[in-house]
Amino acid sequence: MVEAQTLKSLEIFDLIKKYLAIGEGKDAVAKVQAVYQFDILAKKGGKPVKTFTIDMKNGNGSCNEGKPEKYDALFTMIDGDFVNVCNGKLNPQAAFIQGKMKIKGNMKKATMFTPELFPKPTPENIQKYSAKAKF
């Protein structure tokens, strides 16, 4: 079984959390107006090992571990596929068509959530936003 701390996606969710915490997502929140739940799986068909909420509806947005009270769209993916989508190595539409990404809820809101809403998870951006965000 994959330990949750070995998930490659944790670094990306941390980057999103820090990016939103310093107010950088304010314009995207105004445009998107949705709450997203992400269930991250260790392997296809498995149970979620981590769940995250990305709130792109309230304030400047937020990203936290755990389920929201109510989501507009729920994405379920294995860890590696999520990372590949965020890094631009896997097209989100292709991931959905190939069954690598399952979506429940409002499809219009789901299609508004794209990797372009956030900085690319490069080592430079991870360092940059870690330095800016003070928790």
N, C-alpha and C positions, 0 to 999 in steps of 0.2 A: 504494500500500500504506500502511496506517495504521501509524505508528510506535507502538511499545509505550508510549512516554512520553506520548502524547496520549490514552491510554485514560482515560475518566472514572472507571472502576471502581478505578483505582489508589488514589485518595483514600479510597474506601470500605474497601478491603482494609487500608490503612494505619490507618484508624480502628479496625477490628476488631482488628488486631495490637496497637495501643496499649491498647485496652479490655481485652483478655485479659491483656496483660503486667502490668497493675496489679492483677490478681486479681478484676476485676469479673465475670468469667464463671464463677466457681467453681460457683454453684448450677446454671447451665445445663449445665455439664459433667457434674455429678452426674446430671442428668435425661436428657440426650441420649445420652451414651456412644457417640459415633461419630466417625469421621475422614472428612472430606469433601474431595474434589478438585474444583476449579473450573477448567475450561478456558474461557478468554475468547477469543472470536473477533472479528476486525475486521468480518467480513461473513458472512452466512449461507452455510453450506457451505464456508467457508474453514478453514484450519488454525489451531489455537490460536496466538495471539500472546503470551499469558501463561498460566501455570498457577500456581494457588495451592493450598495445603493449609491447611484449617482443622481443627485437631485439637480436638475437643470430647470427647475420651476420657481424656486424660492430664493430670494436674496441674490447673492453672487454665485450661487450654486455650492454644492458640497459633495464629498465622496467619503463614505463611511462603510465600515464592515457591518454586515447584518442586513436583514430584510426591511424594506420600507413598510409603512402601514398600508400603502396602496401604490402600485406601480402603474405606469401607462404602458410600458413594454418590458418584457422579461426576456433576456438573452441567456441561453444555456450553451456553453462551449467547453471543450477541453482546454486546458491551460495553454498548450503549445499553439493551438489554432487562434486563441485570443491574442497571444503575443504576435503571431504572424500577421493578423489583421492590423494590429496597431503599428507594426513596423512596415506596413505596405507590401508585405510579401504574399499576402492572401487577400484577394478582392472580397469585400463583404458580401456582395451579391453572389459571387461564386461559392463562398463558404455556405451561404443559405441554401443555394440550389443543390450543392453536393451533400447537404445534411450535416455539415460541420458546425453550423450555427442554427439553433432552434430559436424561434421567436414566438412569444405569446403576447396577446394584448393588441394594442392599437398599432396597426402596421404603418400608418402615416407617421405617427410619432417615432416608431422604430427606425424608419428610413431617414429621419432627421438626425439620428445619432451616427455621426461619422468620425473616423479617426482625426479628421482635419479640425475638429472642435478643440483639440488639445495639442500641445507641442509634441513632436515626435520623441519617443522615449530613447533618445541618444544619451550616451554618458555625459555629454556637455549639458544637455537640458536637465538631466536628473541632478547634476551638481548645481546648476544655476538656480533651479527652483527650491532645492534643499537649502541653499544659502539664504534665499529670500524669505522662506516661510519659517516663522518662529512659533512653535507650539508650546 
